[in-house]
């Protein structure tokens, strides 16, 4: 059925849902997300997720109908990350945490975790673990390997877990793994929103050193909501058994197909270019923040993240920025002496997907930095500045689609394209004036 006809029917049949859909389109179009967990899904992956492949499902024991898709997804993700074995039928990262902990640690076992990451995933679970923390140095706000070695000796953990969800630096995975293994512990890394950068070989990979690597398939990979567990041949039976015993056994064809497409896209030159731009944009954002007088934390960014100190409440800062169309994550940067610094966690993932470049990101840094320094929200001025940055930006820029010989992403003559873009630009301008309440006095 034609999308236009379907939407017209939906509007008549269920105006409430249609209204929510329209509101979400406007929210995404006229705001800019710097949330690390927010990114547009690839059009290819989105199509497969919503395709007729989703009309049925099979459980873990019904292998025949899904064997080809599952094998394809596994083969592609292993090739992409250089891993030996992959579990691809994991619905979310919380489920991945349950599977890994069940496989690697006995009940009551000690988990030495960076800033206690993943503890919240087990709070309502019947099986309990003892979580201990290692964290940043108070002076540099970076990780010191000698301090990690001391914490491992003190805690004697079953698992050492590093999840750099709010760490903008490269990590020394080789040394971390050696410290864990020397103490008889497993080394588990959740690369979280760095997964795409690791896949593109833009940042270092933990796969050669870690016993287990987990990550979501949305965010930096721009895929459907799901999670992946990578492991070694020695541990694959433990992990596969844990999937069955923890009950996470449903697999859907549409998600597996979408994942397989995501991993294929992540191996292309266009995806590598995207990840290079993500890092360049993060550096430009940090530069703009510094020029505006804001203090960034943990040293210079080496991935998609920028952490910036807030003079007061990070929650208030996030609320103020959301009111002018900037979505940011309120956070706390912790140290091993239990000091915590109020901060905003900013990501360049979604702005890059929307075709923002270094100049735009630097300007964005100025906007946020000036607000943090002044503590005053001039909504009209800030909305106008944000609107100017995203006025003509798509939710997913076609420049990041894979290059396919002989196939164009858009059909039509140059003249028709020019006319179409002119009309669309005028429409966007009018909508933005309405959305941001711009008017001339």
N, C-alpha and C positions, 0 to 999 in steps of 0.2 A: 504494500500500500504506500502511496506517495506520502511523504512526511507532512506536507502542507495539509492534505486532506485529513490525515490522522490527527494533527494538532487541532484542526477546526472541530472535528468530532469530539476530541477530548475536552475542548473548551465548553462545548454544549453539554456533554454528558457529566463532567465532574469539574465544575468551575473552581472548586476549592483547591484541588490538586493542580489544576492548570495555573491558578494564581500563584501557588507556591513555586512552581517551575519557572514562571516568568520572573518572580522576585529573585530567584537564585541566579537566573541569567543576568539580571541587572546587577546583583551583588558582585558577581564574579567579573563582569565587564567593567564596572565602574569603581572597583577597589583593586588594590595591589597587595598580594600576599607575600610576605617575607617569612611565613611560617615554614619551618623545615619539613613538616609533614604535608605540605600542600603543594600539589603540582598537577597540571593537566595530564590526562591520560593520552597516549598516542592514538591518533585516529584509527590506525590499523587494529591496535589492541582493543579499543573501545568497540569497534564494529564486531569483532569476534566475540567479545563478552556479551553483547546484546543479540547475537545471532541465534539461529534455530538450533545451534549446538547446545543451547541452554534448556532445551525442552525436556531433557531427562538427566538422570544421574545414576551413578553406580557406586556401591560401597567398595571397601578395600578388597573384598574377596571376588568381586565380579571383574575379572581382569581383561576379558576378551575384547569388550567394546571400547575400552580405554587404553589398551596396551600400546597402540601405535602413538596416540597423542602423549601419553605419559612418558613413553620412551623418548619421543622426540624432544619434549621439554627437558628431560633429564640429560640427554646427550648434549643439547645446546647449552644448558647452564654449566655443565661440567667443562665443556670446551671453552666457554667464555671466561670462566674463573680459574681454569686449570685444576679443578678439584677431582677427586677420585670417585666420589659417590654423592648423590643429591637426593633429598626428599622434597618433592615438589607439590605434594597434596596437603599443604599446611595452610589453613584458612587465614591466619593472622599471626602477628609476631608474639602475642601472648601465648597462643597455642604452641608455637615453636619453643618458647621458654619452658613450658610444661614438659614437652617431649624430651628436650635436652637434659633438664634436671632429673627427670625420672630415669633416663638412661645412664647418667654419669655419676649421680650422687645418691647415697643411701638416705633414708629418712633421718632427719636430725643432723645430717652432714653439714660441714661448714663451707660456705660459698664466700670467697673473698672477692668482693665486687667493687668496681670503680663507682664511687658515690652511691653505693647500695642499689645500683641499677638492677632491675628485674625483681627486686624484693616485692614490689607492689603486685607483680603478676602472680604471686603465690599466696597472697594474704587470705583469700577465700578458698584456698585449695585444701583438701583434706591432708595431704602430705606436707609436712613442715620442714623447713631447713633453717639453719642458723646463718644469718648474713653478717659478715664483717666488712669493713670499709677500708679501701685505700683511696687516696685523693691527691689533689694538687699541692705543690709546695706553696707555703704562704707568701714567699717573696716573689717568685716568678709566675705562680699560678700554672705551672707546668708539672708534668709527672717526672719524678726522680726514680731511676731504676734501683738505686741503693735502698731508698725508703721502701719500695715495693718488696725488695728482697727481705728486708727486716719484717715487714708485715706478714709475709708468707711464713717465715720462721716462727713468728709469734702465734699465728692462727692455725697452722697446719691444715690448710683447706683441702677439700676434695676437688674443688674447681676454682680456678682463677678466672674471673670474668671481666673483660674489658669491653665496655659499650660507649664509644666516644660520641654520644648523641649531642653533647655540648662541649666538645673539645675541638678547637679549630686548627689543631696542629697535626703533623704526621706523627705516627707512633712507632716505636722501636719494637716491632712484633717479634723479631728474632730473640732479643734479650728477654722480653716478657715470657716467651714460650720456654726458654731455657730455665728461667727462675721457677716457673711452675713445674716443669718436668723434673728438675733436680730435687724438688720436694715431693715428688710422687703425685702431683696434682694434674688434672686435665686443664688445658688452656682453651677457653671459649671466647670468641670475639663476635659481638654483634655489631656489624659495620653500619647498621641503621641507614641513615640518609646519605652515607658515602658510597653505597653499593654501586651506583652508576659510575662514579668516579673511579672506583676500583676496577670495575668491568672494562672501562676504557683505558686503563693503565695510566691514569692521570695522577692518582695517588697510590701509595704503597699498598700491597695486598697482604693480608694475614694468612691467606690460604696455604702457602708453603710451610707455615709454622704452627698453626692452630690445629687442635684436635677437632674442633667444631666451629663453623662460621654460620651465622644466621643473619637474615636481613629481610625487610619487606620488599615487595616487588612494585609498589607504587612509588611515590616520592621521586627519587633521583632516577629510577629506571623507567618511570612514566608508564607503568603497566597497571593491570587490574589489582585490586586489593587481594593480597595473598602473602605468604612468607615462604622462604626457602631455608632448608638446613643442608649445609655442605659438611661432609665428614670424610674420614679415611676409610679404606677398605677394611682395616682392622676393627673399626667401630661401627660399620654399617649395619651389622646384624643387631647390635644393641639399640641403635636408633630406630630401625624398622620395627623391632619388637616393642619399643616404647610407644610408637604410633598406635599399634593395635591395643596395647594394654591401657592407654589413656583415652581410648575411644574416639580419636579424631580420624575417622575413616571414610568420610564422604568425599567423593571426587566428582567433578562436573566437567563435561567435555568442553563447554564454552570457556571455562577458566583455564583449562590445560592448553587449549588452542591459543588463547590470548597470551598466556605465559610464553609458549613456544615462539610466538611472533615477537614478543618483547625481547627475548634473548637474541633473536636473530637481528632485530634492529640495533641492539646494544653492541653488536659486533661490526657496525658499519662506520665508514669514515664520517658520515654526517653526525653520528652520535658522539664520536670522539671530538669532533669540532664543537658540538654542544657542550661537552664536559670541559673542554679547554676554555670556552667562553664563560661557563659557570665560575671557574676559578678566577679568571680575569675580572669578572664582575664583582666577585667578593672582595678582591683586592681594591678595586675602585670604590666600592662602598665604604670600606675601611678608611681609605684615603680621604673621602669626603667627610666622614665623621670626625677624623682627626683635625682636618682643616677648620671645621666648625668648633673645635675646642673640646670635643667629647673624648672620653678615655676608653679605648678599647682594651680588652683583657686577654691574657694568655699569650701575648706576643702576636706577631703578624700571622694572619690567616694563611693556611696552607690547603684549605679545601673550600667548601661552599659556605662555611659558617663565619659569622662575625659576632663577637660578644662585646657589648658596650655597657659600661657602668651607668646606672641611673642614679642621680643625686638623691632621689627619694624612693618612693614605692615603685617597683617595677610593674605591679599590677595597674597602678594609676596611669603610668606612662603608656602601657599597652592600651588601656581604655581610651585615653586621650587621642592616641594615634589612630585607633579604630574609628573614632568619630570623624576623622578627615579622610578616611579611605585607605589607611595603611594598617594591615593586619600583621602583628608581631607577637612573639612569644615572650611572656614574662618568665624570668628564670632566676636562679641563684647559683653563683659560682662558688663551689665549696673548696675548703682546704682541709688538710689532715688534722689541724688543730681546732676543727669545728667552727672556724670562721666562715661566714657566708656573705657574699657580696651581691647586692641587688643589681640585676642586669637584664638586658634584652638580648634574646637569641635571634639573630637575623640570618636568613638564608637567601642565597642568590638563585636558587633552583627555579622557582616559578617565574621571577622576573626575566630570567634568561629564556625560558620556554616562550615567554610573551614577546621576545625580540628586543628587550632592553639591552643596551650596550654600556661600555665603560663610562661614557659621558653621562648617560642617564643615571647610572648607579652612583656616580660621584655626586650628582645633583641631589639624589635621594639621600645620600649621607649628609649633605649640607642641611636638608630639610629636617631630618631627624636630629642631627647634632645641634642645630640652632634651637630646636624645641627643648632638648635636654638641658642646654645651657641656660635658657631663659625661663623655662618652666611655665611658659604662657602659651596657650593655644589660641592662635589667631586663625579661626576656622576658615574664614573666607580666603585668606591668603594661602593657607596650607592646602585647602581643597583645590584651589586654582592651580597651585604648583603640581600637585599630584595628578590632576586632570590633564595638564599639559604633557606629562610624561606618558600617560597611558591612552590618550585620546584615540590614536589610530592603531593601537596594539591589539592583535588577536589574542585569543586564549591559548592557542597553540600555533606558533609560527610555522609556515610551510617550509621555511629554510631548513628545519630540522627533520623533515621527512627524508627517508632514504632516497638516494639518487637511483633511478631506474631507467636504463637506456631505452629511449624511444617512447617513454610515457611521460606526459606532462601532468602536473598536479592540477592544473586549471586549463580548461578548454576555452577556445574562443580567440578571436582576432585581437591584436594589440589595441585597435580602436575600441572594440567592444569592452575590453578589459579596462581601458582608460575611463570610459563612460561609467562603467559599473563602479569603479573605485571612487569616481567623483561623487556619484549619488550616495554611495555608502559613507563617504567621508562627511558629506553634508548631514546625513541622518545621524551619524555618531556625534557630530558637533552639536546638533539640536538636542539630542538626548542628554549629552553631557551638561549642557547649560541647564537643563531641567533637573538632572540628578544632583548637580553640585550647586544649584541655585546661583549661577552666574548671571549677572545682568549689568547693563550699563546704566550709570546714573545720568 
